[in-house]
Amino acid sequence: MGGPFAAASRRTPFPTLVLVELRKLTGTLSDRILLALAPVVLVGVTVLIHTGSDYASSYASAANQIAPTFYTVRVGHVLLHAVLIKLIAGEWQHRSAQPTLLAQPSRARYFLAQATVVLMLWFVAAVLQLATTLIVAPGAVSGVGATYLLGYRPGWVIGVCVLGSLLTILVALTVAMLVSNAAGALAVYFATVPVMLTISGLAPQVFAWIDPSTPTAALATLAPVDGPGPVIVSLLLWIGLLGLAGYRVARRDLA
């Protein structure tokens, strides 16, 4: 059968679905402002944390030199995560998922398109984090009279930036999927981040078992508890939360 009926029944190409989700990232003025500020904040936080020490003893070991990168990954991506939360949670609050699923009813393809956008955001954040770190860290270390030891272990820096960026964006994704309201999800996220940072400072050995950044801390040799136990428990906990969030979204009513 040809004509308009064939056009109406034609399956929407997957790249088109991804482009639709990318357009939603800049759907409002606030989204565009956040997208513009996110890399500025990431770079600024990276520079501030790496240049915060005036003493060579602060960079005496490779672990001390990787520490600023670990802390930067934990707090430097918050605005980018805000954009992601507005996209995912706002879909259900403003019913913008309805036209997408009317045009193509497959929720699996819809979720895959959003997952592609999330991976693209993660890739951009990780690359920007890594590039800024590799530019700023050597100067910050040598500026206080220490030797930049991480120049001999670039893979370590790459691993911390890549893994840390991935784990933090998955936390933001989990919050966005569990709370189907953009304002509510943002409130939960921005209330949770400082609370988690505070608890990790006050009771690090306890919080390590539920901290989503524990695998990154272990990779950076900064974990407060030795052994693979906290890493495994933390990963299982947050993978379980992400799976629960995905299950809830898959069964969520569009009406």
C-alpha positions in Angstrom: 0.0 0.0 0.0 1.4 3.4 -1.1 0.4 7.0 -0.6 -0.1 8.7 2.8 -1.0 5.5 4.5 2.5 4.1 3.8 4.1 7.3 5.1 2.0 7.2 8.3 2.9 3.6 9.0 6.6 4.0 8.4 8.8 3.5 11.4 10.5 6.6 12.8 14.3 6.3 12.2 16.2 6.0 15.5 18.6 9.0 14.7 15.4 11.1 14.4 14.3 10.0 17.9 17.8 10.9 19.2 17.6 14.4 17.5 14.2 14.9 19.1 15.5 14.2 22.6 18.5 16.5 21.9 16.2 19.3 20.9 14.4 18.9 24.2 17.6 19.7 26.0 17.3 23.3 24.7 13.5 23.5 24.8 13.3 26.4 27.3 15.4 29.5 28.1 16.4 28.0 31.4 17.6 24.9 29.6 19.8 26.9 27.3 21.2 29.0 30.2 22.1 25.8 32.1 23.7 24.3 29.1 25.8 27.4 28.6 26.8 27.6 32.2 27.5 23.9 32.8 30.9 23.8 31.1 31.9 27.1 32.6 31.1 25.8 36.1 32.9 22.5 35.4 36.1 24.2 34.3 35.9 26.8 37.1 35.5 24.2 39.8 38.3 22.1 38.4 40.7 25.1 38.4 39.7 26.2 41.9 40.1 22.8 43.4 43.4 22.1 41.7 44.9 25.5 42.6 43.6 25.5 46.2 46.9 24.4 47.8 50.0 26.6 48.3 52.2 23.9 49.8 54.3 21.3 48.0 53.5 18.8 50.8 49.9 18.7 49.6 51.1 17.1 46.3 53.8 14.9 47.8 52.4 11.7 46.4 50.5 10.5 43.4 47.4 9.8 45.6 47.5 13.4 46.8 47.8 14.6 43.2 44.8 12.6 42.0 42.6 13.7 44.9 41.6 17.1 43.4 40.5 15.3 40.3 38.3 12.9 42.4 36.7 15.8 44.3 36.2 17.8 41.1 34.3 14.9 39.5 32.0 14.7 42.5 30.9 18.4 42.4 31.8 19.9 39.1 29.0 18.4 37.0 26.0 19.5 38.9 24.6 22.0 36.3 24.9 19.4 33.5 23.0 17.0 35.7 20.4 19.6 36.2 19.8 19.8 32.5 19.5 16.0 32.4 17.1 15.9 35.3 14.9 18.6 33.7 14.8 16.5 30.5 14.0 13.2 32.0 11.7 14.2 34.9 10.0 17.0 32.9 8.9 14.5 30.2 6.3 13.1 32.6 5.4 16.3 34.4 4.6 18.2 31.2 3.4 15.2 29.2 6.0 15.8 26.5 6.5 12.1 26.3 3.0 11.7 24.8 3.7 13.1 21.3 6.9 11.1 21.1 5.2 7.8 22.0 2.2 8.6 19.8 4.6 9.0 16.8 6.3 5.8 17.7 4.7 3.7 20.4 7.8 1.6 21.3 8.9 2.6 24.8 12.1 0.6 24.3 13.2 2.7 21.4 12.1 5.9 23.3 14.2 4.8 26.3 17.1 3.9 24.0 17.0 7.4 22.4 17.1 9.0 25.9 19.9 6.7 26.9 21.9 7.8 23.9 21.5 11.4 24.9 22.6 10.5 28.4 25.7 8.8 27.1 26.4 11.8 24.9 26.2 14.1 27.8 28.5 11.8 29.8 31.0 11.7 27.0 31.1 15.5 26.7 31.4 15.9 30.5 34.2 13.3 30.8 36.2 14.7 27.9 35.9 18.3 29.2 36.8 17.1 32.7 39.8 15.2 31.4 41.0 17.9 29.1 40.7 20.6 31.9 42.4 18.3 34.4 45.4 17.5 32.1 45.8 21.2 31.4 45.4 22.6 35.0 46.9 19.9 37.2 50.5 19.9 36.0 50.8 23.7 36.4 49.1 23.6 39.8 51.5 20.9 41.1 54.7 22.5 39.6 53.5 25.9 40.8 54.0 24.9 44.4 57.4 23.3 43.8 56.3 19.7 43.6 56.9 17.1 40.8 53.9 16.2 38.7 53.9 12.4 39.1 50.7 11.7 37.2 52.4 12.5 33.9 53.7 9.0 34.1 50.3 7.5 34.8 47.8 9.2 32.4 45.6 6.1 32.3 44.9 6.6 36.0 43.7 10.2 35.4 41.6 9.1 32.5 40.0 6.2 34.5 39.1 8.5 37.4 37.6 11.1 35.1 35.7 8.6 33.0 34.4 6.4 35.8 33.6 9.3 38.1 31.7 11.2 35.5 29.7 8.1 34.6 28.7 7.3 38.2 27.6 10.8 39.0 25.5 11.1 35.9 23.8 7.8 36.7 22.9 9.1 40.1 21.3 12.2 38.5 19.5 9.9 36.0 18.2 7.7 38.8 16.7 10.7 40.7 15.1 12.0 37.5 13.5 8.7 36.7 12.2 8.1 40.3 10.7 11.6 40.7 8.4 12.4 37.9 8.4 16.1 38.5 11.3 18.4 37.3 11.2 20.8 40.3 10.8 18.0 42.8 13.7 16.0 41.2 15.9 19.0 41.1 15.1 19.7 44.8 15.9 16.2 45.8 19.1 16.2 43.8 20.4 19.5 45.1 19.5 18.6 48.6 21.1 15.2 48.4 24.4 16.2 47.0 25.6 18.5 49.9 24.1 16.0 52.4 26.1 13.2 50.8 29.3 15.3 50.8 28.7 16.2 54.5 28.1 12.6 55.6 31.1 11.4 53.6 33.3 13.9 55.6 31.8 13.1 59.0 31.5 9.3 58.7 33.5 8.2 55.7 33.9 4.6 56.7 30.1 4.2 57.1 29.1 6.2 54.1 31.5 4.4 51.8 29.1 1.4 51.7 26.3 3.5 50.0 28.3 6.3 48.4 27.9 6.1 44.6 31.5 7.5 44.2 33.1 4.7 46.2 34.3 2.8 43.1 35.9 6.0 41.9 37.5 6.6 45.3 38.8 3.0 45.2 40.3 3.6 41.8 41.9 6.8 43.0 43.2 5.0 46.1 41.2 7.4 48.3 38.6 4.9 49.7 38.2 5.1 53.5 37.6 1.3 53.7 40.0 -1.2 52.3 38.9 -4.1 50.2 36.3 -4.7 47.5 33.3 -4.9 49.9 32.2 -1.3 49.8 32.7 -1.1 46.1 30.5 -4.1 45.4 27.8 -3.0 47.9 27.7 0.5 46.5 27.5 -0.7 42.9 24.7 -3.2 43.7 22.7 -0.6 45.6 22.8 2.0 42.9 22.4 -0.4 40.0 19.3 -1.7 41.9 18.0 1.8 42.3 18.5 2.5 38.6 16.7 -0.8 37.7 13.8 0.1 40.0 13.6 3.6 38.4 13.6 2.0 35.0 10.8 -0.4 36.0 8.7 2.5 37.3 9.2 4.6 34.2 8.3 1.6 31.9 5.0 1.2 33.7 4.2 4.8 34.2 0.9 6.0 32.8 1.0 8.7 30.2 -2.5 10.0 31.0 
